Amino acid sequence: MRARALAALTAAVFLGAAPAAQAAPAARAAQATPEAPLVTAPASVPCPKAKVPAPKVSHPPRPVPPPDVPADRVVGGELLDTPGLVTPDGAPAPPAVTARSWLVADLDTGAVLAACGPHEYGIPASTQKLLLTATMLPRLDPKQVVTATRGDLDIEPGSSAVGLLVGGKYTVETVWLGLLLNSGNEAANLLARLGGGADGLPGGIRAMNEEAQRLGARQTHAVTPSGLDGKGQFTSAYDLALIARACFADPLFRRYALTEHTKIPAQPALKKGGFQIQNDNQLIYRYRGALGGKTGYTDLARHSYVGAAERHGRRLVVTLLGAEARPVRGWEQGAQLLDWGFSLPRDASVGRLVEPGELDVAEPAPSNSPTAPPPTPSPQWRGPVATALHRMADGDWQIIVPTAGLLALTVGGLVAALVARRNRPRRIGRRRA
């Protein structure tokens, strides 16, 4: 009997507690005030993806990216902190592409029109050559004649090359064209070595990383100047847009990027003839208003692409990372996104491309945080007299009292001397004839 009573009492306690537990969230919601509302993070919108045919061969495993830095993911605006799709309100759905991440931006205003995972880490492949260009193009004289070395030609077998020869002599402009038209990896090594100064190739790569930081590309780290895969080498669709914008601001780059073909000169000393190369970027041949760009591919990175075009006085750039060439190639996916971007209103925006050096400026402290006192300037040397007068002007009695006493003694002494001299009898001397 007692056991049945105890069981009934226990059941009553649990049944009574259940409604209370269910009512607790509602009670907390009721207690929420306008000053402290309950905030729910918006769900990430998946990016529209094109169906990719099954690969014929297995792909190498993608490297593990570095940990996310929250401050880096909101560069350009808080809406860009998403692994999914972000588009302006009321915009039509963008085309489905195979790229893991992409971004469309206005080259002139810096407005980001739309993006898919803009701050997700990706592998650049040969779009890395744009960072090399942004870094070295302002430093190097295009008319300078340089000699290719054996170290310049130390590239991965089978990778893209323009055909420079050890001991061959070329103008810097020819090497730039070999880099941007044919994606020459040996050209990238030569330009990085030349721009690295006394430190050579390592100095050039270091300069590239410094330039990435200056541009605000905080998720970009270069290990090779060409974009050949290297451990720890990453970028993002947003960073690529910053780098591309810096490149398209240079008239030399704009001319090189639209060059359809050029000739690599003969090397008589090496008994080798010249040959012609063509631009690999199909956008400049097949897209109305194309301004150029850069293609990229490695087994690890898959296809990457940067392309820009101008229509009706509006210049847009598109960046893609981790795309597959089927059902359409990378430049075609870029063209589809450019078409979609041009269809949006001119004021469409979900963020912006930061200006070079903008992130290097110290951000002001929040209004609710204590303001750090300004640094105390080092005291200017004034000399002993000027220092004493300055302290007297500031009301320092430790200086005023002894100085006043010393001044009184001095004045008193002068007065006594003048009185004594006045009372002294004058001597009467003879006048000379």
Number of C-alpha atoms within 10 A of each C-alpha: 5 7 8 9 9 11 10 11 11 11 11 11 10 10 10 10 12 10 10 11 10 10 12 11 11 11 11 10 12 9 12 12 9 7 6 8 10 11 6 6 5 7 8 13 13 13 23 16 13 15 11 14 10 8 9 6 6 8 11 10 8 11 14 9 15 11 7 12 10 9 10 14 21 16 22 22 14 12 17 26 20 21 18 19 22 25 21 17 9 8 15 11 11 19 15 14 27 26 25 22 27 32 30 29 30 25 24 14 14 20 21 29 26 28 30 27 25 34 27 24 24 25 32 35 29 29 29 30 27 29 29 30 25 23 24 20 21 12 12 14 12 15 11 10 13 16 15 20 17 10 13 21 20 11 17 12 7 6 13 18 19 20 17 24 18 14 14 17 19 20 16 22 18 19 24 24 27 28 29 30 25 22 27 25 28 30 29 30 27 27 27 28 21 20 24 20 12 11 13 16 23 17 16 26 26 18 20 30 20 15 20 26 19 16 23 24 27 21 24 26 21 26 19 24 28 30 27 25 21 12 11 15 23 25 26 26 32 36 28 30 28 25 25 25 24 20 22 22 13 14 10 15 22 15 13 21 24 19 16 16 16 15 13 20 17 15 16 10 9 12 7 12 10 11 11 10 16 15 23 17 24 17 24 21 14 11 17 12 15 22 20 27 31 28 27 26 26 17 13 17 25 21 26 32 30 26 28 28 23 17 12 7 6 13 19 27 32 31 33 36 32 24 23 23 19 16 14 14 16 30 25 19 25 26 22 16 25 24 17 18 24 19 11 16 11 13 10 19 20 20 23 19 23 18 15 17 12 12 16 11 7 7 8 7 10 8 7 6 7 8 10 7 6 6 6 6 6 6 6 7 8 10 8 9 8 11 13 16 15 14 14 16 11 10 11 13 12 10 15 17 12 11 15 12 11 12 12 12 12 11 12 12 11 11 12 11 11 11 10 9 10 10 8 8 7 7 5 6 6 5 5 4 3
